[in-house]
Each structure stands twice: as C-alpha cells, then as structure tokens.
Amino acid sequence: LTVTNNDKTSHTFLVTPQGGKAEKVVLKSKATGTYDCNKGCELRMGAFKSKYDADVEKLSIKSGKFVKL
C-alpha cells in the first residue's frame, strides 16, 4: 500500500496489517510511504478509521482524510 500526503502539513497515523502489530507513522507534507498490506490493513488517523483489502494499492491524504486513488 502506498500513501501520499497531499496536504501542506505532516500527518501521524497508525497502520495495522491484518494479524500484525500497529505501526505509528509520521508522513511529511508531499511525502510518500509504502506499507505491507498484502493481507489487508487498517489505517487510523485521529477519529477516522478505514479498512483496506489487499486490492487497494494507492491512497492519498487530502484535507486530513484518506482517499482512494
């Protein structure tokens, strides 16, 4: 799973792979990060929580929310 931060500020979120441990991530403005979500994963940023299966390959952060590309 690739996540690109399109906001002007950095964002902190949790990536939890299916059956794995949560990892805290800080993604700076305009940066891209890649995470192992082969079995699916859950992303949590503040009050927003989203689950993605292995078919989702790219996400973007816009206005503090995850958006599928």
N, C-alpha and C positions, 0 to 999 in steps of 0.2 A: 504494500500500500504506500503510495506516495502522497504526501500532504504538502501543499504550497500555501504559504501565508501571504495573501494579497493585501493585508491591512498595513497601515503605517506604523503600527505598534507590534511588539512581540506578544506572543500568547503562550500560556502554560496550560498543558492538558495532559490527561492520563491515557495511555494506550494499554489495553489489556487484551492480549491474544487469548483465543479460546483455549481454556485449560492452562493458561500461563499466569505469570505474575504481572501486576500493573507496573508500568514504567512511566515516571514523570518526565515530560518533555517540555523544553522551552524552545519555541521556534521564533526566531527573529523576523522582523519585517522583511518581506520579499524573499525569504529563505525557503528551501525545500528540504523535507526529511523523508526517509524511507523506513518503513517498519514492517516486520514479519507478521502478516495476517493471512497466511496460507490456509488456515482453518477458520478464518473469520476473526473479528475482534470487536471490542467495544471502545469507543472514544468518549471521553468525558471532559468538557471544558465548562467550568462553573456549574450552572444548573442544567446545562444542555448535555444530554446523554444520547449517543447514537450507536447502533449496532450495524456492522457491515459484514457481509459474507465475503468469501474469497473471490467472488466475481468482480467486486469493486476494486479498481486499480488506482484511481486518482481522485483525490479530494482537494478542495480549495478552502481556505478560510477567508470569508468575506463578512465584514461587519460583525466579527466575533462569533460567527457560526460556521459549521462545516457544510459545504455544498458539494454535491457530486458533480463531476465533470463529464 
